[in-house]
Amino acid sequence: MTTPTHRLLTVAEAAKRLHLSNRAIIHRIHKGQIVAAKIGAGATNAYVITEEEVDRVAQTDRPTEGGAA
């Protein structure tokens, strides 16, 4: 049995795919809206995010047709 591998993205790569700023991605990570793994110790903002998580966020953030109710 093989273990699935997940492509890991940097904050900058995730931001580009989601059309957000790096700061917005970090904010969402801190709020728990994006699941990420912190790289290193201390006050670093170095995170990696799976491609699957970015895809999930992209699907969740899609605006609904017709705009807000």
Salt bridges, closest charged atoms under 4 A:
GLU51 OE2 - ARG7 NE 3.99
GLU51 OE2 - ARG17 NH1 2.77
GLU52 OE1 - HIS6 ND1 3.18
GLU53 OE2 - ARG56 NH2 2.74
ASP61 OD2 - ARG28 NH1 2.37
